[in-house]
Amino acid sequence: MTDYNSPTDRLLDWYHSHKRSLPFRESGDPYLIWVSEIMLQQTRVDQMLPYYRRFVEAFPTVHYLARADQQEVLRLWEGLGYYSRARNLHSAAKVVVSDYGGKLPETADELQKLKGIGPYTSAAIASIAFNQPCPVVDGNVQRVLARYHGLDGDLRKRDTQKHIESAAAEMISRRHPGDFNQAIMELGATICTPKNPSCTLCPLAGECVAFKTARTDEVPYKSPAKKRPHHEIGIGIIRDDYHRLLIAKRPEDAMLGGLWEFPGGKQKVGESIEETVARELREELGVDVLVEQPFMQLKHAYSHFSIRMRAYFCRITSGTPRPVSSTEIKWVRADELGDYPFPKANRKLTEALQNQLLI
Ligand code: SF4
């Protein structure tokens, strides 16, 4: 029977009657829970759902994923960002099949031996898929618990984070840890929202310090983030005599590793953007080029920096292109660009090129 005196049980009770219906929650399948948790890192549920559906349709089990070609995995991940998540998930799937007989390990410690699974994700999988009492603390949980306990500390400080982690460990349900973790995350996402929380609908309102002291707009406190650096990027678009375009594959261990791009890079101090393009193409492909007319420019914001990308049509004046700093280069027709995984900013470029070159 539900004990209505316990905030934990009240939270669980609220969750069972209010939870959103999500495909991975209903499944109970550890593989699907794993995929969903990796996709949910840095991404909201409504953003990840279409990707999740496409991904598990293509790779319904860990065996399908382990057998897949990496380019196919990256192509399905394209647009979701943080591509190391896809590469790590793919290589961990191979390990699950080869070393664990296709079954995901059940404990948080063992799960953390797999690529891409850190403390947060291992706790989420272990609790949701295997009912292990591992508390999960994401941004939503931090906000709920900071308000519930009236914690003033800066959320960016490790001390405050530890305090919240202890509070989560104390509050977690021993009988239903997976449901508890999902309940508190759901409460943060739908009721205890950053602005104007719906406290009158909240199952924790009776004890919540921030609510009782009318400080929900002050708690939690997070000091301002550092300003993101900005980079100017010069890009070269090279066509051959057959109107094919030169694209390069980024090294596996680089940011956006395994994805394709048009060669180019960051502008250095004192360089014109045309000089940047010529230098980058010399360094990346071992060719000298004439930087001809500009094609387009666009801005893009990554999590830790922003860029303005300026792309120019270029003509090779000496040398034969080779993959000096990339793993592979290819000449492709404009109508084939969609077959290759590109980062978001480069994808805008491929679409603009297709619009211009395929009419
Ligand atoms: S009472 Fe309000 S502030 Fe407190 S946990 Fe609930 S929604 Fe958040």
Residues whose N, C-alpha, C, O or C-beta is under 5 A from the ligand:
A	BS01	SF4	V144 R147 Y148 I191 C192 P197 S198 C199 C202 L204 A205 C208 A210 F211 T216
